[in-house]
Amino acid sequence: MKLVVLGLNHRTAPLALRELLAFTPAELPEALLDLTALRGVYEAAIVSTCNRTELYCNTRDPELVRQWLEAARSRAGRDLADSLYCHEGDDAVRHVFRVAAGLDSMVLGEAQILGQVKEAERVAREAGTLGLLLNGLFQRAFAVAKEVRTETRIGSASVSMAAAAVRLAGRTFPDLSQARVLFVGAGEMIELCARHFHASQPRGMAIANRTHGRGDALAREFGAEAILLSDLNTRLAEFDVVVTSTASTLPIIGKGLVERALRARDRRPVFMLDLAVPRDIEAEVAELPEVHLHTVDDLAEVVRQGVEARQAEVEVAEAIIAERVDDFSHWLASRALAPTIRSLKDQADRIARHETARARKKLTAGDPAERVLEELAVQLANKFLHAPFAALNAAQEDEQEELVKLIRRLYRLHDQD
């Protein structure tokens, strides 16, 4: 078994490339089955967020995984060589633990990534692509994340992406209490953003979703208006701040729609933040002078604040992870030995049962108990020693020295004086 993590993130690839490799929730089950259908890929899970796409695999050949990803997601012939990273073995374990603990996030110590990793585990488990290796990896990653949050203050001062969104909007509208805010989507990120914007007491809030249900419930929670995405054509002009995060594979707000809204607003400025990957807002919207369009990558400057002050906490967290990587390696090694240990014990049990049955027959026949016990001991010893004796006798000359050392170690034989 070889654990491999292949992927890219906000540090190695720009948004334009990340959105090419992003998987929607609906695509994940089929992608996992397709990946594990490859000969040599035994287990798989995929983490796909706005900041990363990563494949976690148990495979005999990492190149198989790379080729599959490039064929499945690299549209328009984009070269991924400079953006992809590949971790194997302990390095892969360390990476997964750091991701789950929030140490590899744009927002240091943020908690949302743990939920995203848990969702990736759930999807893979339901798709039937988890096995012993990845199941053990995920369960230990969840435990490590909890330990890091318990033993350090890594997340206590972190600026979440939602809080950073409010700060970024404040650069365009210093007084958010006078702004009307529109949220497009109704997922976890929109809920977090709505909670942070709601604390600024904006003049009005609305949540636009494709259907009623989740959008309506979220609107009620924050005293906002619930509208449908189909209403954006007539309602977009009403809002000063627009935050989007949907699972759409294509933009839902185009340049033409925004231009019409600006005319209706008498060219008053608009702050727009697109947190989706792939993007919800056409990139060309940024060409409009009245629009301050930002993407998830623009939050990096805001969330970077305070990292230096928490460096001591990072070092403690890294030490915890290093220890848990060692623990996982020992567990994995013990699992690799399990079949051999089980076979050895089964063989010993068979020998014991066979010789015990022979001894009982002799006792039933009236043989003296002392002699039966002596013969039983001799027979057991002979049977257990047969394999090492045979191996020594059959060994080639260049093998004998190492074999002797191994047998002396196994049987704890001391050198004769």
N, C-alpha and C positions, 0 to 999 in steps of 0.2 A: 504494500500500500504506500502511495506517495501523495501527500497533501500538497496541492498547488493552488495558489491564489493568483489569478490573472485579471488585470483590469486597468482602469485609469480613474483619475479623480481631478478635483479642482486645482491641484498643484501641477499636474502633468499635462492637462489638456484644456483648451479653451471651451467655452460653452458651445460654440458651433460644432465642435467635434463630440462633446459629451452627449449632445442631444441626438446625434446620429446613432450612438451606441445604446441609448436608453431603451429599456423594456417597459411597456405598459403592464399594469397588473394582469390584464386579459391575456397578454402574450406569454407570460411566464410559465404556466404549466406546460404548454406545448413545447416551448424552448427547452425546458428541463428534460422532457422526454426525448426530444430530438438529440440533445447533447449526450445523454446517457445511452442512446442507441448506438453511439460510436463504439467500435470494438477497442477496448482499452480505457474507456471512461466508465467507472463503476458507480460513482456517486456524484451528485451535483446540486448546488444551490446558487442562486443569483441574487445579489443585492443591487438594486437599481434605484438611485435617488437623484435629486437635482445636482448633487456634488460628486457622485461616483457611480460607476458600473463595475461590479466585481463578480467574477466567477470563482466559486469555491468548489474544487473537484478532488476526488480520489481517482487518480489516473496513473497509468504506467508511462505516459508520454505527454508532457506539457505542450509539446508542439501540436498535438491533436486538438487541444483546447483552443490554442491560438488560431489555428486554421479555421476552426468552426466559427469562432467569434468574428474573424475577418470576413468570412463568407456570409455569415448571417446578418451582420450589422453594418459593415463598412460600405455604405452606399456611395455612389459616385466615385468609386475607386480611391478613396482617401487612404493615404499611407499612415498606418498606426504605429509604425516601428518606434518613433521617438516619443510616443505618448504612453504606450503600454508598459506596465511593470509586471514582473512575474516573481513570486516568492514561493519557495519550496521548503518542505520540512519544518524545522523549528522557526525559520524566518516567516513562513506562512502562518504558523500558530501565533507568533508574536504580533503579526500584522492584524489578524482577526481580533485578538484580545484588545489591541490598541483602538481598533475601530469601534468595538462594542463599548469601550470605556470612554469614548469621546476624545481620545488623544490624537486622532488623525482627522478630526473634523475642522471645517472652516471656523466654527465656533468652538474653541477649546473647552472640553468638558460638557458640551451640550448633551442633553438626555434623549433627544428625539431619535438619534441614530440607533440607540438600543432597541427602540420599538420597531424601527425599520429592519434591523437584523433579525429580531424575533419574527417579524412578518415573513421574511425570506425563509426562515426555518420552517414556519408553518406551511407555506406554499410548497416547499420541497418535500416536506413530510407527507402532505396530502397527495402530491404527485407521485409518491413512491420512489423518490430519487435520493432519499437519505439512507445511509447504512451505519455500520458501527463507527467508522471514522468520523464522519461529519456530525452524527448525532452526539458523539462524545465531545467533539470540538465545540459545538454550539452550546451544550449544557455548561461546559466549563467557561465559555466566553461570557455567558449570562452571569455566572457566579463571580467571575473576575470583575465585571462591570459593577456589580453590587459591592464587592469588597473595596474597589477603588473609591466609590462614592461614600462608603462608610468610613474608610480610613483616611481619606484626604478631603480637602475643601476645593477640589479641582473645579467643581461646578458652581460653587457658591457665589462667585463674582463674575461668572461668564455672562457676556452679552449675547442673548439668544438672537437668532435670525429675525424673530418677530420684533423684538425690542430694537434691533438694528434697523428694521424697516421703518419704525416710527422715527428714529433719529434721522434717517436719510430723508424722510418726507419733511421733517422739520427744517431742512435746509431750503426747501422751496416754500413751505408754509410755516413760518416760525410759530404762528398761533393756530394750532390745529383745532381749537375750539370753534374757529370760524369756517372750517372746511367740511365739505360733505365727502364721505368716503364710501367707495364701492368696492366690494370684495367679489371676485369672480371665481366660483368654485365653492365647495363646502367640505373639503377634506381637513385633515389634521392641521396642515400648515395654515390654512385660512382661519381655522378656529383659533390658533395661537395668535395670529396677526390681529384678528378681530378683538381678542381679549386685550391686547396691548394698546390698540388704537382706542378702544372703548374707554380705557383709563384716562385718555387725554380729553374725553368728553367732547367729541366733534359735534358739529351742528346737526349732522345726520349721518346715518349709516344704512347701507343696503347690501344685501347678499344675493347675487345672481347665480342661479344654478340651472342645469339643463332641465331638471324636473322638480316638482314639488316634493316635499318629504324632508330629506336631510337639510336642504336649504331653509325651509320654513322653520324647522326645529332650531337651527342655529340662529336664525333671525329673532325668534322669540327670546332666546337666551340673552341676547344683547340689546333687546329693544329696537331692533333694526327692521327695515322693510325687506320683504322677500319678493324678488322678481325673477322672471325667467330669462335665460340667455337670449331668447328671441326678442326680449324687450330692449336689448342694448341699442338697437337701431334708433329708437326714439328717446331713450333715457340717458345715454352716455353723457350727453352735454351737461347734465345736472351736477356732475361730480368733479371735485377738484383733485381727489386722490383716488387712484385705481390700482388695486392689488390683485394679481391673478395667480392662481395655482390650480390648474385642472390636469386631468390625465389625457387631454386631447392630443392626438398625434399631429394635428395641423393647427396653425394659428386661428384663433377665433375672433381676434380684433385686428382688422386690417387698416392700412393707411387711409383708405378712402373713408371708412367709418369714422376714424378719428378726425379727419379733415372736416367732415360735415358737422361733427360735434363742436369743433373749434369755432366754426362760423356761427353756430348757434350760441356760443359762449362769448361772442364778440372778441375772440382771440385771447381770452384770459388764459393764463398758464395752467397746465395740468401736470401733476406728478403721477407717473405710472411706474409700477414695479412688477416685473414679470418674474415670478419665482418658479415657473414651470420649466421642466426639461422633458421633452422638447418645448420650445417657447410657445406661449399663448398669444403674444403680440408680435406682429410682423416687425422685423428689424428695421424696415424702412420708416417706421413711425418716428424713429429717432431723428430723421431728417427735418421734421417739422420744428421750427424754432420755438414754438410755444410749449412744446412737450419736453418734459424732463424724464426721459425713459431710462430706467435702470433694470439690470438683470441680477440674478443671484450672485454673480461674480462681483458686482459692485459693492456688495455687503462686506467684502473681505477687509477693506480699510477700516470700516466701523467696528467690526467684531475683533479686530486685532488688538484693540486697546485693552490694556490690563494683563496681557499675556506675561509680560516680564515680571509683574508683581506676583504672579502665581508660579514662577519657575520652580521654587522649592517644592510646591505641591506636585508639580509634574515629575520631578525627580523621585519623589516617594511613590507615585503611581507607576513609574517605569520600573522601579525596584520590585514592586508587587507583581507586575506582569512578568518580569524576568523569572521570578520564583515559580510562578504558575506555569510558565512555558516548560520549565524543567519537570514539574509535576506531570504535565501532560505527556511529555516525552517518555517518562518512566511508565506511565499507564499504558501508552501505546506499545512500548517494548514488551510489557507484561502480556498484553493482548496477543502480540505476535508469537509469544512463546506458548500461549495457552493450548493450541492443538497438540504440540509435542508433549507438553506436561500431561495432558489428558490421555494421550496414547500410551505414555510410559506408565501412568497409574493403572490404566485398563489392563495392560499386559501383566503388571505385577499382581493385580487382582485375579486374573485368570490363572496364573501360576499358583497363587495361594489357594484358590478354590480347588484346583485339580489335585494338589498334593494333600490338602486337608481331606478331600473325599477318599483318597487312597489310604490315608492314615485311619480314617473311621472304619473302612472295610476290614483292615487288619485288626483293629480293636474288637470289632464285632466277631471276627473269626477266633478271637481268644489269644492273639499275640500279646506278649507282655507289654504293658503301657510304656515302661521306660525305654525298651528297645524301639517301639514305634515312634516315640518322641525323638530319639536320637536319629533315626532314619529320616524323619520329617525334616529335621534341622539340616541334615546333610543334603537332602534332595532340594530344599529351598535354596541353599547356598549354591549348589551346583547350577541350578536353573538361572539364578540371577547373575552368576559369574560367566555363564556360557557366552553371552554376547561380547563382553570385553575381551575374553580369551580368544574368541574367534577373530575379532577385529585385529588384535595384536599379531596373531599368527598369519593373517592374510595381508597385513600391511607391507607395502614396498619399503625398501631400505630408507628412502628419503622421507617416508611418512612416519616411520617408527618413533623418532625422537619426539615429534609434536604429539603423537598419540599417547606415548608414555606420560608426557607431562600432563596431558588432559586427564588421563585415567587416574594418575596420582592425585590430581586436584579434586576430581569428582569423588573419589573414595577416601580422600584425606589421609593418604599414605605418607608416612614420614620416612625420610632417608635413613638407611641403616648406618649405624656408627661403624 
